[in-house]
Amino acid sequence: MTDFYDPFSHQQGDGRSRQPEVSEILPTLLVGEYPRVEDVAWLKQQFGISAVFSLQDAEDLATKSLSLPVLLTAYRHQQIEFRRAPVADFDCHSLALALPAALAELHALVRDGHTVFLHCNAGCNRAPTLAIAYLHAYHGMSLHAARDFVKARRPCGPYMEVLYQHFGHPGPDAVR
């Protein structure tokens, strides 16, 4: 259905020894790779992150050797809000099911004044797809304009079919 895209695959690995790749989509919305516990304070200091929204599911956490309770403690220690909408990696159906609630939660965080770090594993498919949905739903951009806006700021392969199913497919005159 969709090609899976990971421009950071050469950098992937369960034992990542660097900080996550982070891209500013809007001043209040950043998208990137999963953070480790040691990245939490850096995200707050470097980017002013006040909320983290994770799309990782239990399998993602296990694969990356991440402990959700330990991450939650780190976020609380830094006074960072944490939200999670578990979406299976490479699973468009899982994303389609989670999209309405995840979109509402992301909007609520931004509306409440947070600077949000939205992430999945590599920040290449799931998180950019949700960012595009947010720009479309709450910033009045067409899906294609929102896609281009996000792709200009972060290399990614969003699941546009999921967005077409949710919002409706653009007409034949739409710029692709």
N, C-alpha and C positions, 0 to 999 in steps of 0.2 A: 504494500500500500504506500509506504513512504520510505525513502532512502534514509538511513541513519547516518548522521554526520558527526564527526568528532575531530575538529582540527587540532585538538590538544592530545590526541591519542599517543603521539610520540613521547608525551610527558606523563602519561598515565602510569599508574602502578599503585599497589596497595600501600607501599611505604613511601609515599610522596614526602620529600624532604624540603619542600619549599612552600611558600604561602600560595593560597589559591589564586587563580586568574580571576580578576574582577573587572567588570566593564560597567561604566555608568550609562544607563539608558536615559534616565531623568535624574535630576538632583536628589530626588526622593526614592529612586529605584535603581538598584545595582543588581547585576546578574553575574553569576560565576560558578566556579567549581565548589565542591563541598569543603567546608572548613573543618579543620581538626581542632581539638581543644586548645592547642597552642596558638591557633589563629584568632581566637575570639577577641582578645584584648587588642590585637593589631587591627582587626576590622573596625572596632570602635574608634581607636585612635587615628587610624589612617583615613577612614571614610566617614566617620560620624554615624556608623550603623547603630540604630536603636532598636531594630527588630530584625530577626532572621526568620525567613519562611523557607522551610525545607520540603522538597518534593521526593526525598529519598524514602524508600520503603525499607522494611526489615532486612531484606536480602542485600540491598545497597549498603546498609550500615554494617552488616556482617562481613561483606566482601571487602569493605574499607577498614575493617577492624575498629569501628567506632562504637562507643557505648553511649546510648541515648541518655541514661541517667548522668553520666559524667559530663556530657555536653550541656545538659540542662543546668547542672551546677555551675559550670563556667559561664553560661549566659546570665544566670541569676547574679553571680558575683560581679559581672560587668553591667548589671542593670539593663540587660538586653531582653526584650520580649522575644518569645519563641513560638512559632506556629509551624504546624506540619500537616501536609496533605499527602499521605503516602501514595505514590504512583509507581507502578512497576516500570522498570527501565525497558525501553524498546517495545512498549505495549500501548498502542494508540487507544485501544478500548478502555484500558485502565485510566488513561488521561482523560478521555471523553467523559467517563463517569465522574471523575473528580473535578472536572473543570468548573461547573457552576459554583460549587461551594468554595473552591480555591480562589476563583476570581472575586467572589464576594469578600473573602477573608483578606486578600491582598488589598482590595479597595479600602476596607475598614482600617487596615494598618496605616495606609498612606493618608486617608482622611483624618485619622487621629494624630497626624503630625509626625509619624515615624519616617526615618530613612531606612528603607528595607533592603536587606540583602537576600535576594531570591536565588535559590540554588537547587540543583539536582546533583548528579555526580560530576559531570564535566561541564555543565552549564551550556550544553550545545543543542539539546533537543527539547526536553520537558520545560525547563525554566524559561528559555526564550519564547516558547509557545505561549506560556501563561503571560509573559510580558506583552506579547503582541495582542493577546486577548484583552488585557488591561488597557492598552493604548486605544484599541478599537472601541471598547465598551465605555470608557470613562474620559477619553480625550478626543473622541470624535473622529479618529483617523479611519480610513478604509482599511480593510485587512491587508491589502497590498502595500499601502503607504506605511502602515504599522510594521509590517514585515521588513520593508526596506529600511525603515528608521532603526529597527533593532539590528539588522544585519550590517548597517553602516557603523555600528558601535561595538558589535561582538560577532566574531565568526560563528555561524550556527546553521543548523538545518532544522528549522521548526516544522512541526507536524501541521501543515496547513490544512490537510484533509480533516483533521479533528476540528479545526476552527470553522471550516466551511460547513461541516455537519452541525455545529453548534449555532453559528450565526447566519447560515445560509450561504450558498455559493454566489460569488459575485456574478453580475450579468456579463454578457459577451462584450460589452464596451469597456469593461474594467481593464485597467493596465495591469499586466502581470509582470 
